[in-house]
Amino acid sequence: MNVRRSSNWSGAATRPFVDAYLSPILARYVERVSDELDIKRTGARVMFMMSSGGLTAAELFAGKDAILSGPAGGVVAMAQTGRSAGFDRVIGFDMGGTSTDVAIFMANTSARSRRRSRAFACARR
């Protein structure tokens, strides 16, 4: 399965700043997770979901990889759940507190996607 991300805001100029901000925070998080799982003793392999929908080893996980890892993980889970249930076409709808993600999965199909985002402000009266 090939999962691609598309984002209008993560241009070449923005990515280094986001990476520089997130990477130290993620490094501390990865260290805490690794310590809790006692990977030195158990030899457990810890991997994290990237924005691309792929996995990376804990020691290689960086801020640039995490920006859209949540939505990517949702798409991967939706596709795998659909496959497990015997469906080769699935529409996913993930509504959170501030955003909604919609994804289409079609097995054995190469598809391009466009991502459009709109933010709406609501005024309280």
MARTOR-24301 format. One line per field, with one value per residue: x, y, z of N, C-alpha, C, O in turn; residue in one letter; residue number from 1. Coordinates in nm, 3 decimals. Example, Ala and Ser with C-alpha at 12.3 -4.5 7.8 and 13.67 -1.06 7.14 Angstrom:
BEGIN
n_px: [1.319_1.285]
n_py: [-0.569_-0.225]
n_pz: [0.780_0.708]
ca_px: [1.230_1.367]
ca_py: [-0.450_-0.106]
ca_pz: [0.780_0.714]
c_px: [1.320_1.290]
c_py: [-0.330_0.003]
c_pz: [0.780_0.787]
o_px: [1.424_1.341]
o_py: [-0.332_0.114]
o_pz: [0.846_0.804]
residu: [A_S]
num: [1_2]
// end
This chain:
BEGIN
n_px: [0.084_0.058_0.094_0.048_0.124_-0.026_0.014_-0.057_0.068_0.318_0.566_0.893_1.025_0.904_0.927_1.193_1.184_0.966_1.056_1.285_1.168_0.996_1.155_1.336_1.144_1.010_1.225_1.266_1.022_1.031_1.247_1.139_0.929_1.078_1.226_1.020_0.925_1.142_1.347_1.616_1.663_1.464_1.484_1.295_1.146_1.091_0.879_0.766_0.483_0.496_0.440_0.404_0.269_0.415_0.640_0.897_1.212_1.253_1.481_1.529_1.316_1.181_1.089_0.997_0.888_0.662_0.456_0.207_0.137_-0.074_-0.323_-0.229_-0.191_-0.457_-0.562_-0.415_-0.499_-0.774_-0.774_-0.656_-0.841_-1.070_-0.981_-0.946_-1.210_-1.301_-1.348_-1.272_-1.285_-1.306_-1.441_-1.322_-1.392_-1.291_-1.349_-1.244_-1.181_-1.102_-1.070_-1.149_-1.099_-1.113_-1.095_-1.026_-1.001_-0.889_-0.834_-0.557_-0.530_-0.389_-0.389_-0.429_-0.427_-0.587_-0.556_-0.758_-0.798_-0.999_-1.062_-1.291_-1.422_-1.602_-1.815_-1.910_-2.218]
n_py: [-0.116_0.220_0.524_0.860_1.189_1.509_1.845_2.184_2.372_2.288_2.378_2.412_2.618_2.632_2.380_2.324_2.484_2.387_2.127_2.177_2.277_2.068_1.833_1.813_1.785_1.552_1.374_1.355_1.240_0.994_0.879_0.849_0.667_0.450_0.392_0.319_0.089_-0.062_-0.125_-0.181_-0.400_-0.582_-0.588_-0.501_-0.374_-0.052_0.150_0.434_0.602_0.779_1.091_1.013_0.779_0.557_0.353_0.428_0.371_0.421_0.571_0.722_0.887_1.204_1.556_1.650_1.422_1.377_1.556_1.518_1.268_1.159_1.186_1.030_0.782_0.723_0.680_0.455_0.267_0.261_0.155_-0.099_-0.211_-0.218_-0.397_-0.627_-0.679_-0.760_-0.579_-0.400_-0.142_0.155_0.422_0.665_0.857_1.092_1.271_1.526_1.746_1.992_1.952_1.774_1.476_1.316_1.017_0.800_0.464_0.241_-0.075_-0.213_0.001_0.283_0.601_0.954_1.228_1.518_1.767_1.972_2.238_2.412_2.668_2.764_3.031_3.085_3.308_3.391_3.486]
n_pz: [0.000_-0.086_0.059_0.033_0.138_0.129_0.152_0.192_0.351_0.437_0.317_0.163_0.297_0.548_0.672_0.792_1.025_1.169_1.209_1.364_1.595_1.684_1.698_1.934_2.137_2.061_2.077_2.354_2.424_2.283_2.416_2.675_2.621_2.528_2.760_2.938_2.812_2.847_2.654_2.629_2.792_2.709_2.434_2.262_1.964_1.877_1.695_1.503_1.362_1.059_0.880_0.620_0.634_0.665_0.868_1.107_1.266_1.617_1.693_1.469_1.433_1.376_1.405_1.153_1.050_1.196_1.164_1.022_1.117_1.264_1.106_0.889_1.008_1.067_0.810_0.725_0.917_0.859_0.598_0.641_0.821_0.659_0.459_0.618_0.679_0.440_0.237_-0.061_-0.124_0.054_0.244_0.455_0.746_0.962_1.229_1.431_1.710_1.601_1.332_1.026_0.856_0.548_0.370_0.095_0.015_-0.223_-0.317_-0.496_-0.673_-0.820_-0.712_-0.726_-0.502_-0.372_-0.132_0.043_0.258_0.483_0.705_0.948_1.124_1.418_1.570_1.897_2.027]
ca_px: [0.000_0.134_0.021_0.120_0.061_-0.028_-0.014_-0.027_0.144_0.451_0.660_1.036_1.069_0.845_0.965_1.306_1.147_0.880_1.144_1.371_1.086_0.940_1.252_1.379_1.029_0.990_1.339_1.237_0.909_1.081_1.330_1.050_0.861_1.179_1.257_0.903_0.920_1.267_1.394_1.754_1.657_1.375_1.518_1.176_1.168_0.993_0.868_0.665_0.415_0.539_0.341_0.385_0.195_0.511_0.697_1.040_1.270_1.243_1.599_1.529_1.193_1.210_0.974_0.946_0.816_0.545_0.361_0.076_0.137_-0.207_-0.410_-0.175_-0.223_-0.599_-0.584_-0.359_-0.589_-0.899_-0.750_-0.635_-0.969_-1.153_-0.929_-0.975_-1.353_-1.331_-1.382_-1.158_-1.307_-1.350_-1.437_-1.299_-1.431_-1.230_-1.381_-1.188_-1.229_-1.070_-1.054_-1.211_-1.023_-1.187_-1.002_-1.081_-0.906_-0.931_-0.728_-0.500_-0.551_-0.298_-0.473_-0.372_-0.520_-0.570_-0.603_-0.800_-0.833_-1.066_-1.086_-1.406_-1.425_-1.737_-1.822_-2.014_-2.299]
ca_py: [0.000_0.342_0.637_0.985_1.302_1.632_1.954_2.315_2.459_2.238_2.409_2.398_2.720_2.608_2.249_2.324_2.547_2.291_2.017_2.225_2.294_1.941_1.724_1.793_1.739_1.412_1.296_1.328_1.147_0.863_0.827_0.804_0.545_0.343_0.356_0.248_-0.044_-0.127_-0.188_-0.230_-0.535_-0.672_-0.592_-0.464_-0.282_0.056_0.224_0.539_0.635_0.905_1.162_0.941_0.657_0.450_0.345_0.452_0.332_0.527_0.659_0.804_0.967_1.348_1.644_1.656_1.298_1.365_1.665_1.464_1.124_1.119_1.158_0.919_0.660_0.696_0.625_0.321_0.183_0.246_0.064_-0.234_-0.259_-0.251_-0.522_-0.738_-0.705_-0.811_-0.471_-0.349_0.003_0.206_0.567_0.693_0.989_1.109_1.406_1.560_1.872_2.108_1.920_1.653_1.416_1.218_0.941_0.692_0.356_0.148_-0.174_-0.236_0.118_0.394_0.721_1.080_1.295_1.659_1.797_2.111_2.269_2.539_2.696_2.849_3.093_3.104_3.411_3.370_3.607]
ca_pz: [0.000_-0.098_0.116_0.013_0.203_0.052_0.242_0.134_0.439_0.474_0.211_0.192_0.391_0.679_0.727_0.887_1.151_1.239_1.249_1.472_1.715_1.730_1.717_2.073_2.214_2.024_2.128_2.495_2.426_2.239_2.524_2.783_2.575_2.526_2.898_2.994_2.751_2.885_2.531_2.645_2.851_2.635_2.292_2.184_1.853_1.885_1.569_1.507_1.237_0.998_0.800_0.495_0.660_0.690_1.002_1.119_1.394_1.718_1.695_1.348_1.431_1.392_1.393_1.015_1.024_1.283_1.142_0.984_1.146_1.311_0.991_0.809_1.082_1.048_0.676_0.723_0.997_0.784_0.486_0.694_0.876_0.544_0.400_0.710_0.673_0.307_0.145_-0.137_-0.135_0.184_0.265_0.596_0.794_1.094_1.275_1.561_1.769_1.519_1.191_0.974_0.747_0.469_0.287_0.013_-0.011_-0.328_-0.331_-0.630_-0.756_-0.798_-0.720_-0.681_-0.413_-0.342_0.002_0.057_0.396_0.505_0.847_0.970_1.257_1.469_1.673_1.998_2.055]
c_px: [0.089_0.048_0.106_0.048_0.068_-0.065_0.029_0.067_0.287_0.552_0.804_1.084_1.020_0.901_1.084_1.271_1.060_0.965_1.230_1.294_1.043_1.043_1.300_1.266_1.006_1.103_1.316_1.124_0.954_1.166_1.245_0.978_0.958_1.214_1.142_0.892_1.045_1.330_1.538_1.755_1.579_1.412_1.400_1.213_1.056_0.996_0.756_0.610_0.463_0.422_0.310_0.298_0.286_0.560_0.845_1.086_1.269_1.360_1.608_1.410_1.226_1.082_0.913_0.864_0.680_0.432_0.221_0.065_0.002_-0.303_-0.360_-0.206_-0.369_-0.629_-0.532_-0.452_-0.720_-0.883_-0.733_-0.763_-1.063_-1.111_-0.964_-1.123_-1.397_-1.371_-1.258_-1.174_-1.369_-1.342_-1.422_-1.334_-1.383_-1.254_-1.327_-1.245_-1.206_-1.060_-1.131_-1.128_-1.110_-1.087_-1.077_-0.970_-0.966_-0.814_-0.685_-0.522_-0.447_-0.379_-0.396_-0.475_-0.485_-0.624_-0.636_-0.845_-0.899_-1.088_-1.202_-1.403_-1.571_-1.732_-1.935_-2.088_-2.352]
c_py: [0.124_0.457_0.760_1.095_1.423_1.744_2.086_2.398_2.413_2.257_2.399_2.500_2.692_2.483_2.253_2.384_2.453_2.175_2.058_2.240_2.158_1.834_1.707_1.740_1.590_1.324_1.260_1.226_1.006_0.800_0.775_0.674_0.428_0.297_0.276_0.107_-0.126_-0.200_-0.239_-0.373_-0.631_-0.687_-0.558_-0.363_-0.178_0.134_0.326_0.564_0.771_0.969_1.092_0.817_0.538_0.452_0.375_0.409_0.451_0.624_0.750_0.900_1.113_1.429_1.648_1.534_1.294_1.461_1.614_1.315_1.075_1.090_1.043_0.787_0.622_0.633_0.481_0.226_0.158_0.146_-0.080_-0.292_-0.299_-0.381_-0.643_-0.777_-0.752_-0.705_-0.426_-0.200_0.052_0.358_0.588_0.837_1.002_1.253_1.426_1.692_1.993_2.079_1.794_1.605_1.312_1.150_0.833_0.591_0.264_0.052_-0.187_-0.120_0.223_0.521_0.842_1.146_1.443_1.683_1.945_2.133_2.405_2.554_2.793_2.903_3.116_3.208_3.378_3.500_3.604]
c_pz: [0.000_-0.046_0.095_0.089_0.112_0.147_0.180_0.220_0.463_0.361_0.257_0.294_0.533_0.746_0.823_1.022_1.234_1.291_1.368_1.603_1.771_1.765_1.862_2.162_2.188_2.076_2.275_2.508_2.389_2.349_2.639_2.745_2.578_2.667_2.961_2.939_2.782_2.766_2.542_2.699_2.763_2.489_2.203_2.077_1.855_1.755_1.582_1.367_1.188_0.921_0.669_0.510_0.684_0.834_0.997_1.257_1.489_1.712_1.572_1.341_1.462_1.370_1.255_0.980_1.093_1.250_1.111_1.015_1.195_1.197_0.905_0.876_1.069_0.914_0.668_0.800_0.923_0.671_0.535_0.752_0.764_0.478_0.486_0.706_0.534_0.206_0.070_-0.167_-0.004_0.183_0.416_0.629_0.938_1.139_1.416_1.611_1.681_1.370_1.155_0.856_0.679_0.376_0.212_-0.009_-0.116_-0.351_-0.476_-0.726_-0.719_-0.817_-0.671_-0.591_-0.402_-0.204_0.005_0.199_0.402_0.655_0.858_1.112_1.296_1.581_1.769_2.020_2.195]
o_px: [0.185_-0.058_0.222_-0.074_0.158_-0.166_0.138_0.137_0.370_0.615_0.832_1.175_1.089_0.921_1.076_1.323_1.079_0.947_1.245_1.349_1.053_1.019_1.303_1.290_0.986_1.078_1.342_1.130_0.918_1.157_1.273_0.969_0.923_1.231_1.166_0.853_1.053_1.363_1.576_1.835_1.619_1.377_1.404_1.299_0.939_1.102_0.663_0.680_0.469_0.318_0.203_0.257_0.238_0.526_0.911_1.009_1.282_1.341_1.686_1.405_1.291_0.981_0.791_0.779_0.593_0.323_0.124_-0.007_-0.034_-0.359_-0.440_-0.242_-0.402_-0.712_-0.598_-0.480_-0.771_-0.969_-0.789_-0.790_-1.129_-1.195_-1.007_-1.157_-1.515_-1.422_-1.151_-1.086_-1.469_-1.248_-1.500_-1.309_-1.430_-1.187_-1.361_-1.346_-1.285_-1.044_-1.173_-1.091_-1.172_-1.006_-1.178_-0.859_-1.079_-0.709_-0.767_-0.533_-0.421_-0.431_-0.309_-0.595_-0.371_-0.725_-0.553_-0.921_-0.859_-1.129_-1.209_-1.384_-1.652_-1.654_-2.045_-2.029_-2.422]
o_py: [0.132_0.486_0.764_1.094_1.435_1.736_2.097_2.485_2.493_2.162_2.380_2.470_2.726_2.483_2.190_2.339_2.441_2.131_1.980_2.217_2.135_1.753_1.593_1.660_1.512_1.210_1.147_1.137_0.909_0.679_0.669_0.582_0.319_0.177_0.176_0.015_-0.244_-0.319_-0.331_-0.456_-0.745_-0.787_-0.583_-0.278_-0.212_0.178_0.309_0.548_0.867_0.906_1.109_0.757_0.430_0.541_0.351_0.409_0.566_0.745_0.844_0.984_1.142_1.378_1.650_1.539_1.217_1.448_1.663_1.242_0.960_0.980_0.965_0.690_0.504_0.542_0.395_0.116_0.046_0.061_-0.173_-0.411_-0.402_-0.465_-0.747_-0.894_-0.781_-0.738_-0.413_-0.139_-0.001_0.416_0.534_0.928_0.929_1.346_1.352_1.741_2.087_2.171_1.718_1.683_1.228_1.216_0.781_0.628_0.216_0.093_-0.175_-0.140_0.248_0.547_0.832_1.122_1.484_1.625_2.030_2.054_2.499_2.459_2.892_2.828_3.160_3.195_3.341_3.607_3.697]
o_pz: [0.077_-0.102_0.135_0.102_0.029_0.216_0.123_0.168_0.506_0.316_0.375_0.371_0.629_0.868_0.928_1.124_1.355_1.405_1.463_1.711_1.891_1.855_1.909_2.253_2.281_2.116_2.316_2.592_2.456_2.373_2.695_2.827_2.625_2.691_3.029_3.011_2.748_2.774_2.469_2.657_2.743_2.425_2.082_2.097_1.836_1.710_1.661_1.267_1.265_0.901_0.613_0.411_0.720_0.911_0.896_1.352_1.447_1.723_1.572_1.252_1.563_1.323_1.240_0.891_1.054_1.305_1.169_0.946_1.170_1.190_0.854_0.810_1.061_0.905_0.610_0.753_0.925_0.650_0.477_0.735_0.772_0.446_0.436_0.727_0.511_0.099_0.129_-0.228_0.043_0.128_0.495_0.550_1.025_1.093_1.508_1.559_1.685_1.290_1.242_0.768_0.745_0.312_0.259_-0.048_-0.101_-0.400_-0.568_-0.847_-0.602_-0.926_-0.585_-0.603_-0.420_-0.164_-0.025_0.254_0.333_0.722_0.785_1.208_1.215_1.675_1.726_2.029_2.236]
residu: [M_N_V_R_R_S_S_N_W_S_G_A_A_T_R_P_F_V_D_A_Y_L_S_P_I_L_A_R_Y_V_E_R_V_S_D_E_L_D_I_K_R_T_G_A_R_V_M_F_M_M_S_S_G_G_L_T_A_A_E_L_F_A_G_K_D_A_I_L_S_G_P_A_G_G_V_V_A_M_A_Q_T_G_R_S_A_G_F_D_R_V_I_G_F_D_M_G_G_T_S_T_D_V_A_I_F_M_A_N_T_S_A_R_S_R_R_R_S_R_A_F_A_C_A_R_R]
num: [1_2_3_4_5_6_7_8_9_10_11_12_13_14_15_16_17_18_19_20_21_22_23_24_25_26_27_28_29_30_31_32_33_34_35_36_37_38_39_40_41_42_43_44_45_46_47_48_49_50_51_52_53_54_55_56_57_58_59_60_61_62_63_64_65_66_67_68_69_70_71_72_73_74_75_76_77_78_79_80_81_82_83_84_85_86_87_88_89_90_91_92_93_94_95_96_97_98_99_100_101_102_103_104_105_106_107_108_109_110_111_112_113_114_115_116_117_118_119_120_121_122_123_124_125]
// end
